[in-house]
């Protein structure tokens, strides 16, 4: 969808902001551009909508060389979100959101209907927030409106320049969650500029790590964190890149252990005998459908009750596909030696600290070898 071919931006004073960039962004992909201030990432993004013109090279959007496209027409086909949002203070939130559809000739009713749809998509009730003005919204709410406005004319490409940088950390994380949810629904092609490696890792399908005017590594978050391409990239992503990688490594079924199981309607005495014969001290309690009911310790089992009557609520659980970081956080929160992993309500197994560590190491090796995680021989990882 977006292609750079040997693009350079050099200013009259001799400063080279971007030097010979060549990379592609696929349709529906979210690519984060990350690096220190002055490295050229914002210049790169602004050349896509011709707010900055390249000195040399070519940029293509949807197969079309943008040098031959009228800049105004080009910009109306590209959504643009900036840190300070830039809402019109004298216009309502609904009218702000409908700005671009109105500019491209949509009838007022259609433009406002689209604006209401987008406000709802970013988590703002159009009936409540549509009639308000920007000064009546919080910073996080204004950022949501900025995203909605950028999407209003249904552009194929979305450019985002530090979109969540002007809000506090809690609101920033909420906005990131909302944006990921929205991106899963609309699948725009996105270039997002950030200086925050954790934000880049959390949001990006791929990350472009910038040095001075050049991309030092362009790869998946897992690969950037697990196998930095250079000492510069390793230093930039930080010595704690292993911890950061927890947030981009998903829990898979192959990571799980199968613990002792007791059925909710099983007589507790019979369950106790079986668990003792297996050398187990506790069991996960499931119902007839395989759904999680709780857990029980063998010392609590007697002969006068069903297992389900003695089971404890299971608070330490995560869904399959959740990041390892979430599982680690749940373990710490509940002081648990393992977490249950569910698919809906159905119990799949448990993730232990040892299995979490193994999953992380498999993931690093899988990226290095270019194979799925399940194909990594853990013995080879352990010996590395």
C-alpha positions in Angstrom: 0.0 0.0 0.0 2.9 2.4 0.8 6.3 2.0 -0.9 9.4 4.1 -0.5 12.1 3.8 -3.2 15.4 5.4 -2.3 13.8 8.5 -0.8 16.1 11.2 0.5 15.2 14.6 2.1 18.0 17.1 2.2 17.5 20.7 3.4 19.3 23.8 1.8 21.6 24.0 4.8 23.0 20.6 4.0 21.1 18.7 6.7 20.0 15.3 5.6 16.8 14.3 7.5 16.2 11.0 5.6 18.8 9.2 3.5 18.0 6.7 0.8 14.9 5.1 2.5 13.4 2.0 0.9 10.7 0.0 2.5 7.1 -1.2 2.0 4.0 -1.2 4.2 1.4 -3.8 3.2 -2.3 -3.2 3.0 -3.9 -3.4 6.4 -0.5 -3.3 8.2 0.3 -1.1 11.2 4.0 0.0 11.1 5.5 2.0 13.9 8.4 4.3 13.2 10.4 4.7 16.4 13.7 6.4 17.2 15.2 9.4 19.0 14.2 13.0 18.3 15.6 14.3 15.0 16.1 10.9 13.5 13.8 11.5 10.5 10.7 9.4 11.4 8.3 12.3 11.4 9.8 13.6 8.1 9.2 10.1 6.6 5.6 10.2 7.6 5.0 13.7 6.4 6.4 12.9 3.0 3.6 10.4 2.5 0.9 13.2 2.4 3.3 15.7 0.8 3.4 18.1 3.8 7.2 17.7 3.1 8.5 17.0 -0.4 11.4 14.6 -0.9 14.6 15.8 -2.4 14.9 12.5 -4.4 13.4 9.1 -4.7 9.8 8.1 -5.2 6.8 7.3 -2.8 3.9 5.2 -4.0 0.5 4.9 -2.3 -1.7 2.2 -3.6 0.5 1.8 -6.6 0.4 5.5 -7.6 3.4 7.8 -7.5 2.3 10.6 -5.3 4.5 13.1 -7.0 1.9 13.3 -9.8 -1.1 13.6 -7.4 -2.6 17.0 -6.4 -1.5 17.4 -2.8 -5.0 18.6 -1.6 -6.7 15.6 -3.3 -4.0 13.3 -1.8 -4.5 14.6 1.7 -8.2 14.1 1.6 -7.6 10.4 0.9 -5.2 10.0 3.8 -6.2 10.2 7.5 -3.9 12.3 9.7 -3.8 12.3 13.5 -1.4 14.5 15.5 -0.5 14.7 19.1 -2.4 18.0 19.8 -5.4 16.8 17.8 -6.2 20.2 16.2 -9.9 20.3 16.6 -11.8 23.4 15.6 -12.9 25.0 19.0 -16.0 26.7 17.5 -17.4 23.5 16.1 -19.2 20.7 17.8 -17.6 17.3 18.2 -20.0 15.8 15.6 -19.2 18.6 13.1 -15.4 18.3 13.8 -15.6 14.6 13.0 -17.6 15.3 9.8 -15.0 17.8 8.5 -13.3 15.7 5.8 -16.5 14.1 4.4 -18.0 17.6 4.1 -14.9 18.9 2.3 -15.0 16.1 -0.3 -18.6 16.8 -1.1 -20.7 14.5 1.1 -24.2 15.7 1.8 -24.6 17.0 5.4 -26.8 14.2 6.6 -24.5 11.5 5.3 -21.4 13.2 6.7 -23.0 13.6 10.2 -24.2 10.0 10.1 -20.7 8.8 9.3 -19.3 11.0 12.1 -21.8 9.5 14.6 -20.8 6.0 13.5 -17.1 6.8 14.0 -17.6 8.4 17.4 -19.3 5.2 18.5 -16.4 3.2 17.1 -13.8 5.1 19.2 -16.0 4.6 22.3 -17.7 8.0 22.5 -21.5 8.0 22.5 -22.5 10.4 19.7 -25.7 11.4 21.5 -23.7 12.4 24.6 -20.5 13.8 23.0 -21.6 14.9 19.5 -23.2 18.2 20.7 -20.3 19.1 22.9 -17.4 21.3 22.0 -13.6 20.4 22.3 -13.1 22.4 25.5 -15.8 20.2 27.2 -13.8 17.0 26.6 -10.8 15.5 28.4 -7.4 15.2 26.6 -8.0 11.5 26.0 -11.5 12.1 24.6 -10.1 14.7 22.2 -7.5 12.2 21.0 -10.4 9.8 20.3 -12.2 12.4 18.3 -9.0 13.1 16.4 -8.8 9.4 15.4 -12.5 9.4 14.5 -12.1 12.5 12.3 -9.1 11.0 10.5 -11.2 7.9 9.6 -14.4 9.7 8.7 -14.0 9.7 4.9 -12.8 6.0 5.1 -9.2 6.6 3.9 -7.2 3.6 3.0 -4.1 5.1 4.8 -3.8 6.6 8.2 -0.8 8.6 9.4 -0.4 9.1 13.2 2.2 11.4 14.7 2.7 10.7 18.4 -1.1 10.4 18.7 -1.1 9.3 22.4 1.9 11.3 23.7 0.0 14.2 25.3 -2.0 12.2 27.8 -1.1 10.5 31.1 0.2 6.9 31.1 -3.1 5.4 32.3 -5.2 7.1 29.6 -2.5 6.4 27.0 -2.8 2.7 27.7 -6.6 2.9 27.4 -6.3 4.8 24.1 -3.9 2.2 22.8 -6.3 -0.6 23.7 -9.1 1.2 22.0 -7.0 1.8 18.9 -6.0 -1.8 18.6 -9.6 -2.9 19.0 -10.6 -0.4 16.3 -7.7 -1.4 14.0 -8.8 -5.0 14.2 -12.2 -3.9 12.9 -11.2 -1.5 10.2 -7.8 -2.7 9.1 -6.3 0.5 7.8 -2.8 0.8 6.5 -1.1 2.8 9.3 2.2 4.6 9.8 2.5 5.6 13.4 5.4 7.7 14.7 6.5 7.3 18.3 9.6 7.8 20.4 8.4 5.2 22.9 9.7 1.7 22.2 7.1 0.1 24.4 4.3 1.8 22.4 6.0 0.8 19.2 6.2 -2.8 20.3 2.6 -2.9 21.6 1.0 -1.4 18.6 3.1 -2.4 15.6 2.7 -5.3 13.3 6.3 -4.3 12.3 8.7 -1.7 13.6 11.1 0.5 11.8 13.9 1.5 14.2 15.6 4.6 13.1 19.1 5.7 13.5 20.1 9.1 12.0 18.0 9.3 8.8 18.2 5.6 8.2 16.2 2.5 9.3 18.5 0.3 11.3 16.0 -2.6 11.6 12.6 -3.2 10.0 11.0 -6.3 11.5 8.3 -7.7 13.8 8.3 -6.5 17.4 9.4 -10.0 18.5 12.4 -10.0 16.2 13.5 -6.5 17.1 13.4 -7.4 20.8 14.7 -10.9 20.4 17.4 -10.5 17.7 18.4 -6.8 17.4 20.2 -6.2 14.1 23.0 -4.1 15.6 24.4 -2.9 18.8 22.6 0.4 18.2 19.2 -1.3 18.0 20.0 -3.4 21.1 20.9 -0.3 23.0 17.9 1.6 21.8 15.3 -1.1 22.7 17.0 -1.5 26.1 18.7 -4.1 28.3 15.2 -5.2 29.5 14.1 -6.2 26.0 13.5 -9.7 27.3 10.8 -8.3 29.6 9.4 -6.2 26.8 9.2 -9.3 24.6 6.7 -10.8 27.1 4.2 -8.3 25.8 4.4 -9.5 22.2 4.7 -13.2 22.8 1.3 -14.9 22.9 0.3 -17.9 25.0 0.0 -21.0 22.7 -1.6 -24.4 23.5 1.9 -26.0 23.3 3.1 -23.9 26.2 0.6 -25.5 28.6 0.9 -28.2 31.2 -2.0 -30.6 32.0 -2.6 -30.6 35.8 -4.6 -33.2 37.8 -8.4 -32.8 37.0 -11.4 -33.5 39.2 -15.0 -33.3 38.0 -17.5 -31.0 39.7 -20.0 -33.8 40.3 -17.4 -36.4 41.3 -17.7 -37.7 44.9 -15.0 -36.0 46.9 -13.8 -39.2 48.6 -13.2 -41.0 45.2 -11.4 -37.9 43.9 -9.2 -37.8 47.0 -8.2 -41.5 46.5 -7.4 -40.9 42.8 -5.4 -37.8 43.4 -3.3 -39.6 46.2 -2.6 -42.5 43.8 -1.3 -39.9 41.3 0.8 -38.2 43.9 -1.2 -34.9 43.4 -1.8 -32.3 46.1 -4.5 -30.3 44.3 -6.7 -30.5 41.2 -8.4 -28.2 38.7 -12.2 -28.7 38.9 -14.1 -28.9 35.6 -17.8 -29.3 34.8 -19.2 -31.8 32.3 -18.5 -29.5 29.4 -14.8 -29.0 30.3 -15.4 -25.5 31.6 -13.4 -24.2 34.5 -15.3 -24.4 37.8 -12.3 -23.8 40.2 -9.7 -25.7 42.1 -9.5 -27.9 45.2 -6.7 -29.1 47.5 -6.5 -32.8 48.3 -6.6 -32.2 52.1 -10.0 -30.5 51.7 -11.6 -33.6 50.0 -13.7 -35.8 52.2 -16.4 -38.5 51.7 -19.5 -36.5 52.3 -19.7 -34.0 49.5 -19.2 -33.5 45.8 -16.0 -32.0 44.6 -17.8 -29.0 43.3 -19.1 -28.2 46.8 -15.5 -27.8 48.0 -14.0 -26.0 45.1 -12.4 -22.6 45.3 -12.9 -19.8 42.8 -10.1 -19.6 40.3 -9.0 -16.0 40.0 -5.6 -16.6 38.3 -6.6 -17.2 34.7 -5.9 -15.7 31.2 -7.3 -16.4 27.8 -5.3 -18.4 25.3 -3.5 -16.0 22.9 -3.0 -13.4 25.6 0.6 -12.1 26.0 2.9 -13.7 28.4 3.2 -10.4 30.1 -0.4 -10.6 31.1 0.0 -14.1 32.5 3.1 -13.0 34.5 1.2 -10.1 35.9 -1.7 -12.3 37.0 0.8 -14.7 38.7 2.2 -11.8 40.6 -1.2 -10.2 41.4 -2.5 -13.4 42.9 0.8 -14.8 44.3 0.1 -17.9 42.2 2.4 -20.6 41.1 0.5 -21.0 37.8 -2.4 -19.5 35.9 -5.2 -21.4 34.2 -5.5 -20.8 30.4 -9.0 -20.7 28.9 -10.7 -20.6 25.5 -13.9 -18.9 26.4 -14.9 -20.8 29.6 -13.2 -24.1 28.4 -10.1 -25.1 30.3 -7.0 -25.8 28.2 -4.3 -26.2 30.7 -2.0 -24.2 33.1 1.0 -22.0 32.4 3.7 -22.3 35.0 6.7 -19.9 35.4 9.0 -22.6 33.9 6.7 -22.9 30.9 6.4 -19.1 30.5 10.2 -18.9 30.4 10.3 -21.8 27.9 7.8 -20.1 25.7 9.8 -16.9 25.7 13.0 -18.7 24.8 11.2 -20.7 22.0 9.9 -17.4 20.6 13.3 -15.9 20.4 14.8 -18.9 18.7 11.8 -19.2 16.3 12.3 -15.6 15.1 16.1 -16.2 14.7 15.4 -19.4 12.7 12.4 -18.1 10.8 10.2 -21.0 11.8 7.0 -21.3 13.9 7.5 -21.5 17.6 6.2 -25.1 17.8 9.0 -26.3 15.5 11.8 -25.1 17.9 13.5 -28.0 19.7 13.6 -26.8 23.3 16.7 -28.9 24.1 18.6 -26.9 21.6 17.3 -23.7 23.1 18.3 -24.8 26.6 21.8 -25.7 25.5 22.3 -22.4 23.7 
